[in-house]
């Protein structure tokens, strides 16, 4: 897998596999889940599985016993291909799931989780055990939050819709109204020194809490009641890596405590949504701009047209809707006609288009995976488009969810 789409592809594969894995139910207690952390010796896992296998011989139902030992065999065969567990560990799901009639088929998933597996775990149940992976599907991306004035500041974070307070500070900066009889110039100067120290302290703490996870940091929202927030940002108190992520404009809030963080998030709602969808929106807008040109510009849309252009290396960026649930299957009939067809995820092709005989499926691949593979061979970027924006919705409805911005016009 080429560098260009690797992260997006891994995320897509994980999401897709999880969608399938959670749906399976076994006829009996016979679906096996094994979580292997990076630090666990494969030989220890093998020993554990052999022990489970000998226990399984006590299972009363012959069928369940056969299915459990078969699944353990299959998992051990898979684990033998590892010298050590990969970084983040590995999770294997294996078992017999029902199929039409009395039939079952064995499914096996080997999942490379996006976050580390923390503990070794073996489960045999009527469904696969997925809880430890589910939290990994959650968005890790977050926003930093700072509300500040001269008296107080609070640092927090927003991930998903959850706001958490990370640090709170009260400043010792005297109010300008309490000058009393002091020389006002000298007093002003003391106040400014105290304020400077306070801003530095807030900025240093922001560095401590945000800099380690700066790649997941989508932006820093800054708010407060007065001009202090503007001064704090303009004077560059924040670490330069954080300063680059400050979202402009800054936001007015009435408070600088926890409720100030809530006000800040409310005020920034529009900006946050825009940021999340901006990349996707920009691509789709570019596509529409091309399509609107009298000669169709550098655009292609529709599955066949896009596939042809992509296989010529003519595609700069593939735009594919995340919600197309389709697969690409190869199938042949008894007259040896072979066809490659696109069908809905829950369908199989029925009739040979040439002779109307039943088709037998010989190969099947997720449609988006097929496009990831083509994209990789031609250094083409594949941008998945969610259905969350008007643009994403339009891509799906008007163009079947598959379009491309071209490098050059395909005749
Ligand atoms: Zn045929």
Boltz pocket constraint, residues with backbone or C-beta under 6 A from the ligand:
constraints:
  - pocket:
      binder: B
      contacts: [[A, 333], [A, 334], [A, 335], [A, 336], [A, 337], [A, 352], [A, 353], [A, 354], [A, 355], [A, 356], [A, 357]]
      max_distance: 6.0
